[in-house]
Amino acid sequence: MISRKPGPTDRTMKSEGTWKLSENQLELSPQGGSPQCLTLALVEPDRLVVQKASTLASQ
């Protein structure tokens, strides 16, 4: 996994990391950062659909 985000001087910073899939949960762990867990609504060979956070909060 490669994460890209704005750095301190607004230039794009790239960092590597790992990902882990279990059931319908995708955990993204950028190197030196906090892991992020996404709930997948649909998994197909050529497509992933992530459930919106607002949908999760209302359940």
N, C-alpha and C positions, 0 to 999 in steps of 0.2 A: 504494500500500500504506500502511496506517496500523497502527502498532504501539502497543499499550497495555501498560503494566507499572507496578508499584508504584514510586512515587518516594521520595525521601528522607524525606518526612513521611507515607508510606503512602497518599497520595492518588494516584490514577491519573494517569500522565503519558502523553501522546499524542505520537508523533512520526511524521512521514511518511517514506517511503522508496520504494525501487523493487524490482521483482522481475524475474527473467529465467528463461525456460524453455528448456532445450536438452536434446533427447532425453528422458530420464526424470529429469533433475536440475532442481530448482527452487531458485534462489538468491534469498534474501530479504536485502535490504540496507537496514536502517533508517538514517536520517540520523544521523550521529554515532556509529554503533555498528558492531559487527563483523558481516560477512555470515554468514548461516547457509545451508548447502546441505542440501536434503532430497532423498532418493531416492524417486521416485514408483513405487508398485507398480501403480497403475491410473489411467488418465486417461480420463474419459468427459465428455460435454458438461455434465452436471450434478453431477459427482462427482470428487473427487481422493482417492486413498488413498495415504498416506505409509507407506513401509516402516519398520518399527521399527528403532531403532538397534542393539538387541541382535542382530537378524537380520543386519545389515551386518557386525558385528564377527566373526561366526562364519564368514563367507565368505572 
